[in-house]
Amino acid sequence: MRPLLIAAAALSILTSFGFSSAAVAQDRYCLQGRIWGYPGNCQFASYAQCMATASGTNAYCGINPRYAYARRYRGYR
């Protein structure tokens, strides 16, 4: 029973690391502006989604810094 519990705990820990990279992929663009600050509202998967939300406001869209620099630090960790 104990080895089964350890295996289940290890599996849940390993799968949690896999989902963290998927979250970054869906948050590639950030709505930025005076109201939002930096990095802003980072919930957009595409630039078009972000620009549609920014339409009619004093805001703009930029790439999420966590997504932009993710590959840069991947080898150093």
KOLTI-655326 format. One record per residue (C-alpha): x, y, z; residue in three letters. Coordinates in steps of 0.001 Angstrom, whole numbers, always signed. Example, Ala and Ser with C-alpha at 12.3 -4.5 7.8 and 13.67 -1.06 7.14 Angstrom:
         u         v         w   rest
    +12300     -4500     +7800    Ala
    +13670     -1060     +7140    Ser
# end
This chain:
         u         v         w   rest
        +0        +0        +0    Met
     +2797     +2416      +864    Arg
     +4631     +2074     -2513    Pro
     +1345     +2733     -4292    Leu
      +840     +5922     -2291    Leu
     +4376     +7097     -3063    Ile
     +3916     +6361     -6772    Ala
      +639     +8286     -6846    Ala
     +2245    +11284     -5138    Ala
     +5192    +11241     -7561    Ala
     +2853    +11036    -10543    Leu
      +789    +14001     -9351    Ser
     +3940    +16088     -8836    Ile
     +5265    +15253    -12303    Leu
     +1985    +16056    -14034    Thr
     +1722    +19407    -12269    Ser
     +4952    +20501    -13963    Phe
     +3503    +19643    -17351    Gly
      +485    +21903    -16900    Phe
     +2557    +24956    -15999    Ser
     +4021    +25163    -19510    Ser
      +555    +24857    -21059    Ala
      -642    +27829    -19036    Ala
     +2082    +29994    -20529    Val
     +1043    +28994    -24056    Ala
     -2491    +30303    -23625    Gln
     -1303    +33580    -22068    Asp
      +962    +34810    -24858    Arg
      -354    +38384    -25146    Tyr
     -1029    +41044    -22531    Cys
     -3378    +44006    -22635    Leu
     -1269    +46934    -21506    Gln
     -1956    +50566    -20866    Gly
     -2373    +53182    -18187    Arg
     -5083    +51236    -16383    Ile
     -3442    +47822    -16678    Trp
      +203    +48640    -15996    Gly
     +2981    +46208    -16830    Tyr
     +2785    +43366    -17785    Pro
      -968    +43969    -17767    Gly
     -3904    +41652    -18293    Asn
     -2205    +38523    -19667    Cys
     -5063    +36218    -20582    Gln
     -5051    +36273    -24377    Phe
     -3964    +33394    -26602    Ala
     -3810    +35420    -29807    Ser
     -2940    +38954    -30792    Tyr
     -6351    +39343    -32459    Ala
     -8161    +38521    -29197    Gln
     -6089    +41087    -27352    Cys
     -6613    +43783    -29982    Met
    -10371    +43164    -30004    Ala
    -10454    +43788    -26265    Thr
     -8245    +46870    -26593    Ala
    -10458    +48324    -29326    Ser
    -11956    +51649    -28314    Gly
     -9738    +52058    -25265    Thr
     -6420    +53713    -24609    Asn
     -4661    +50337    -24369    Ala
     -2400    +48233    -26562    Tyr
     -1220    +44646    -26761    Cys
     +2229    +43272    -26126    Gly
     +3810    +39886    -25754    Ile
     +3771    +38376    -22280    Asn
     +7282    +38721    -20794    Pro
     +7010    +35303    -19143    Arg
     +6365    +33747    -22530    Tyr
     +8972    +35833    -24346    Ala
    +11827    +34970    -21985    Tyr
    +10796    +31390    -21150    Ala
    +13210    +29768    -23619    Arg
    +16051    +32028    -22628    Arg
    +16237    +30716    -19056    Tyr
    +15177    +27142    -19733    Arg
    +18767    +25897    -20063    Gly
    +20023    +27647    -16949    Tyr
    +17657    +26093    -14426    Arg
# end
